[in-house]
């Protein structure tokens, strides 16, 4: 298909889709009730434990270099338990959801002595995490198990399952899913082998050979969260954005489209890519294999994406354009995160939620990415989700799609 009808392109993110759209536009986890939420929390924890075991097998001493995009694995796992305990158990205002104030008197004690000094990311500087005298692996395992069990009991005891009452359990779920994805791209950066089922949300599908375009008519698009269910603070408030007509790639830019740019310009190769005697190869979790030219480009940063666009006579979409186009049935997504042209800035009317360090510290210095990658949990795949990284990052599973100028 070379274009979408106006009705297809105008579909609201609240409406269901059909056809070839790869992945849901809305995450069911955002509106999950206590029973479904409990199952999701347990499924995510099973993945966490699987990744812990895989990391121990691939890197027995669990030693990683102190780089900006990494944390010590033991710290990561203890932080997951701490975060769940802090917000769903120790937080005495948890019933208020995002309306809570979370003042200093609103926290109960931890099940792990000195947990706050070890695992509170808001007060423990990143660079200091390698020198902390952390609890050993057995104690971290126990902390994870104890916290999850207590959190599930508290979840089932919620007297009325409103969005506010369930907010922090939904937040804890998304938070753990994010860290599990980070665990996967950390392993990729270090060349560690991890089992495929822990790294991919679904089996790889076939990629299109040619990059078809989707034509989107001029319209006023409602951007951000509206209606019921969980939302991150940076997704609020919903607001209207006037969009001119545009034509966007139906899928992310593939290696077949990107390699001629590399060859013509001498632009730096992405990490985990090489050319051996004329054959292009990619490295996945420490193993080199032939490049699939139909697969989307990955491990490029925002500057790489912009350079390709200049060379190709195209441009990156804004986050509003991306979200609007994602409603079209032929919009293929879910293989890589996709850089946009939009800086990570607050929407009009932004109010920070109690987890104040989630968004506000990163305004203006980070770039918005949309979509999802194969390592992203299905709980997080949502058209409203705003991922954000500094534009220099290449370690995440990020690519891009383009818009006609």
C-alpha atoms as one frame of an Amber mdcrd trajectory, in Angstrom:
protein
   0.000   0.000   0.000   1.405   3.408  -0.974  -0.815   5.532   1.277  -3.583
   5.497   3.830  -7.056   6.864   3.531  -7.866   9.981   5.545 -10.118   7.956
   7.852  -7.300   5.544   8.650  -4.798   8.261   9.395  -7.237  10.175  11.582
  -8.102   7.232  13.834  -7.831   8.112  17.524  -5.429   6.075  19.678  -8.488
   5.085  21.722  -9.879   3.037  18.840  -8.869  -0.573  18.070  -6.933  -1.309
  14.915  -6.678  -4.211  12.536  -4.628  -5.138   9.511  -0.842  -5.242   9.544
  -0.169  -2.937  12.489   2.566  -4.681  14.476   1.576  -4.518  18.135  -1.159
  -2.914  20.190  -1.593   0.816  20.241  -2.547   0.639  23.911  -1.134  -1.500
  26.678  -3.653  -3.639  28.542  -1.444  -3.389  31.634  -2.362   0.272  31.988
  -5.963  -0.602  32.800  -5.379  -4.002  34.432  -7.356  -4.767  37.586  -5.851
  -6.429  40.665  -5.925 -10.013  39.351  -4.508  -9.238  35.905  -1.991  -6.860
  37.437  -0.814  -9.522  39.873  -0.252 -11.934  36.989   1.653  -9.284  35.043
   3.870  -8.504  38.040   4.665 -12.195  38.458   5.385 -12.643  34.746   7.747
  -9.689  34.761   9.467 -10.988  37.887   9.941 -14.370  36.196  11.756 -12.552
  33.392  13.837 -10.655  35.948  14.896 -13.884  37.606  15.648 -15.450  34.234
  17.844 -12.511  33.309  19.607 -12.720  36.666  20.447 -16.360  36.047  21.549
 -15.668  32.475  23.804 -12.820  33.602  25.404 -15.025  36.245  26.136 -17.672
  33.626  27.511 -15.158  31.107  29.431 -13.038  33.624  30.047 -14.969  36.873
  31.649 -12.053  38.727  28.835  -9.679  37.613  31.440  -6.981  37.024  30.580
  -4.278  34.488  32.522  -1.083  33.745  31.341   2.190  35.333  29.859   3.711
  32.177  26.999   6.268  31.976  24.575   3.765  30.411  25.224   0.971  32.892
  24.714   0.035  36.534  26.237  -2.824  38.513  23.832  -5.767  37.955  23.531
  -6.453  41.687  22.569  -2.823  42.256  19.976  -3.027  39.457  18.241  -6.039
  41.007  18.266  -4.603  44.509  16.869  -1.354  43.121  13.923  -3.232  41.575
  12.978  -4.666  44.964  13.510  -1.304  46.652  11.346   0.570  44.134   8.466
  -1.881  44.487   8.694  -1.794  48.265   9.049   2.002  48.429   5.984   2.798
  46.332   3.575  -0.105  46.941   4.357  -0.974  50.580   6.222   1.781  52.421
   4.320   4.640  50.807   1.498   5.521  53.200  -0.143   7.684  50.530  -0.234
   4.951  47.901  -4.053   5.009  47.847  -3.883   8.572  46.456  -1.917   7.558
  43.378  -0.480  10.515  41.462  -2.388  12.891  43.742  -0.172  12.038  46.729
   2.392  14.473  48.081   4.968  11.882  49.231   6.352  14.072  51.985   9.118
  12.883  54.289   6.729  11.504  56.926   4.857   9.223  54.547   7.225   6.260
  54.429   7.318   3.119  56.511  10.470   1.087  57.271  12.172  -1.217  54.794
  12.440  -4.977  55.062  16.145  -4.653  54.281  18.336  -2.610  56.651  19.972
   0.367  54.922  18.038  -0.283  51.709  17.586   3.433  51.086  21.329   4.065
  51.331  21.964   1.285  48.811  19.169   1.421  46.257  17.365   4.776  46.300
  18.356   6.101  42.878  17.229   9.601  43.832  19.919   9.977  46.487  22.613
   7.449  45.503  24.805   9.047  42.797  25.330   6.908  39.724  29.116   6.835
  39.928  29.070   5.710  43.569  27.122   2.517  42.897  30.272   0.558  42.046
  31.829   1.250  45.440  28.872   0.467  47.697  29.151  -2.511  50.037  25.955
  -4.015  48.622  24.119  -7.012  50.096  25.199 -10.263  48.488  23.260 -12.029
  45.747  21.406 -14.318  48.156  20.124 -11.387  50.202  19.063  -9.525  47.060
  17.169 -12.626  45.899  15.408 -12.785  49.254  14.629  -9.063  49.143  13.077
  -9.446  45.686  10.964 -12.434  46.734   9.851 -10.943  50.058   8.927  -7.610
  48.507   6.972  -9.143  45.643   4.976 -11.413  47.936   4.108  -8.575  50.315
   3.247  -6.278  47.421   0.881  -8.855  45.911  -0.857  -9.300  49.264  -1.273
  -5.544  49.573  -2.582  -5.363  46.005  -5.322  -7.883  46.691  -6.267  -5.941
  49.835  -6.917  -2.698  47.920 -10.494  -1.860  48.966 -11.544  -0.228  45.702
  -9.638  -0.835  42.480  -9.609   2.708  41.108  -6.900   4.088  38.840  -5.493
   6.043  41.777  -5.504   3.016  44.090  -3.678   0.840  41.521  -1.347   3.537
  40.219   1.806   2.510  42.086   1.493  -1.188  41.265   1.160  -0.282  37.596
   4.151   2.038  37.968   6.233  -0.689  39.641   5.377  -3.069  36.787   6.449
  -0.618  34.086   9.576   0.294  36.051  10.715  -3.329  36.310   9.977  -3.884
  32.628  12.159  -0.877  31.753  15.056  -2.187  33.813  14.736  -5.636  32.262
  15.060  -4.073  28.835  18.098  -2.148  30.063  19.554  -5.448  31.247  19.222
  -6.782  27.705  20.876  -3.854  25.961  23.631  -3.820  28.594  24.337  -7.451
  27.723  24.377  -6.565  24.032  26.844  -3.728  24.682  29.130  -6.086  26.601
  28.842  -8.929  24.075  27.241 -11.309  26.573  25.101 -14.221  25.464  21.517
 -14.248  26.730  18.759 -16.725  25.806  16.609 -15.416  22.981  13.300 -15.812
  24.832  14.506 -13.330  27.451  15.546 -10.784  24.826  12.679 -10.756  22.350
   9.025 -10.020  22.916   8.021 -12.135  19.929   9.482 -14.162  17.103  11.081
 -12.198  14.342   8.773 -11.554  11.411   9.623 -11.014   7.788  10.505  -7.463
   6.765   9.270  -5.690   3.681  11.727  -5.202   0.835  10.616  -1.706  -0.174
   9.772   1.136   2.201   6.158   2.019   1.443   4.831   5.424   2.455   1.756
   6.405   4.455   0.084   9.664   3.471  -1.420  11.497   6.434  -3.761  14.445
   5.775  -3.598  17.760   7.581  -5.510  17.604  10.846  -5.605  18.558  14.502
  -4.198  15.663  16.525  -4.814  15.062  20.225  -1.442  14.246  21.758  -0.923
  12.673  25.181  -2.951  10.630  27.635  -6.685  11.016  27.851  -9.320   8.875
  29.489  -8.834   6.250  32.168  -5.920   4.044  33.140  -2.293   4.574  34.059
  -0.219   7.370  32.572   3.290   8.611  33.194   3.416  12.254  34.219   5.176
  13.273  31.005   2.216  11.967  28.963  -0.103  14.505  30.584  -1.915  16.669
  29.797  -3.626  15.766  26.549  -3.466  18.679  24.143  -4.228  19.430  20.518
  -1.506  19.754  17.895  -2.114  21.122  14.391  -0.369  18.916  11.821   0.223
  19.736   8.180  -0.160  16.895   5.689   2.873  14.612   5.551   4.125  11.335
   4.085   5.962   8.954   6.416   7.736   5.616   6.012   5.455   2.681   6.763
   8.329   0.970   8.544  11.615   1.924  10.122  14.555   2.562   7.779  16.230
  -0.720   6.891  19.866  -1.622   6.391  19.171  -1.789   2.643  18.369   1.936
   2.732  21.079   2.866   5.251  24.143   1.071   3.868  24.356   3.179   0.663
  24.554   6.249   2.906  27.466   4.727   4.845  29.266   3.801   1.638  28.668
   7.173  -0.017  29.595   9.381   2.922  32.007   7.369   5.056  29.793   8.043
   8.059  30.789   6.106  11.181  29.437   2.574  11.420  26.988   1.828  14.223
  28.253  -0.407  17.027  28.068  -4.145  16.364  28.355  -3.720  12.577  31.261
  -4.655  10.308  32.039  -5.413   6.692  34.233  -8.471   6.043  35.393  -8.985
   2.451  32.334  -7.173   1.153  29.870  -8.992   3.414  27.999  -6.972   6.027
  27.623  -8.541   9.445  25.939  -7.633  12.722  26.847  -8.785  16.201  24.066
  -9.953  18.484  24.973 -10.800  22.069  28.566 -11.552  21.200  27.913 -13.566
  18.035  28.547 -12.282  14.507  26.025 -13.159  11.815  25.084 -12.068   8.315
  23.148  -8.831   8.171  19.536  -9.034   7.056  19.173  -6.067   4.669  15.409
  -6.043   5.270  15.813  -5.615   9.027  15.591  -2.141  10.560  18.730  -0.193
  11.310  19.633  -0.429  15.002  22.173   1.116  17.382  22.114   4.481  15.654
  21.842   7.703  17.607  19.762  10.765  16.795  22.677  12.421  14.995  23.180
   9.356  12.774  19.471   9.372  11.939  19.549  13.084  11.132  22.628  12.670
   8.934  20.890   9.962   6.893  17.835  12.169   6.505  19.937  15.064   5.177
  21.651  12.693   2.726  18.324  11.197   1.615  16.482  14.519   1.379  14.064
  13.606   4.147  13.527  14.479   7.821  12.689  12.870  11.147   9.033  12.977
  12.266   7.914  14.926  15.286   6.539  12.799  18.110   3.018  14.028  17.294
   3.421  13.049  13.637   4.714   9.628  14.682   1.794   8.999  17.039  -0.767
  10.194  14.505   0.652   8.004  11.728   0.809   4.999  14.085  -2.982   4.762
  13.879  -2.800   3.776  10.219  -3.280   0.027   9.572  -0.107  -0.245   7.461
   2.130   1.373  10.064   4.676  -1.286  11.109   6.268  -0.833  14.521   7.735
  -2.748  17.406  11.179  -3.768  16.111  13.285  -0.814  17.260  12.755   2.367
  19.225  12.542   5.268  16.802  14.199   8.639  17.177  11.998  11.650  16.548
  12.832  15.282  15.895  11.221  16.293  19.208  13.140  17.317  22.287  11.879
  15.803  25.527   9.878  18.708  26.915   6.829  18.952  29.205   3.381  19.009
  27.684   1.239  22.083  28.474  -0.167  21.781  31.988   2.484  19.296  33.156
   2.355  18.386  36.859   4.989  16.047  38.295   3.748  12.811  39.849   5.126
  11.660  43.231   8.037   9.892  41.481   9.406  13.338  40.685  12.731  12.166
  39.317  11.151  10.278  36.418  10.724  13.167  33.956  11.576  16.637  35.204
  15.371  16.221  35.559  15.679  15.276  31.884  13.698  18.020  30.176  15.357
  19.609  27.129  18.580  17.572  27.290  17.001  14.342  25.985  15.282  13.382
  22.720  11.936  11.576  22.427  11.826   8.070  20.941   8.562   6.366  20.077
   7.398   2.799  19.536   9.128  -0.202  21.088  11.923  -2.650  20.378  11.911
  -6.430  20.474  13.263  -6.408  24.027  10.418  -4.183  25.223   7.818  -5.885
  27.395   4.311  -6.056  25.964   3.192  -4.191  29.104   4.959  -1.086  27.793
   3.990  -1.123  24.120   1.735   1.908  23.904   1.411   4.735  21.388   1.383
   7.329  24.178   4.654   6.185  25.742   7.504   8.688  25.494  10.891   7.041
  25.717  13.766   9.479  26.048  17.532   9.360  25.826  20.338  11.820  25.192
  20.745  12.064  21.404  24.279  10.620  21.557  23.206   7.180  22.846  23.927
   4.237  20.521  23.679   1.321  22.952  19.883   1.198  23.054  17.957  -0.715
  20.388  17.058   2.417  18.430  16.528   3.166  14.766  14.273   5.655  12.979
  11.787   6.258  10.193  11.601   9.340   7.980   9.187  11.860   6.547   9.220
  13.420   3.093  10.360  17.046   3.164
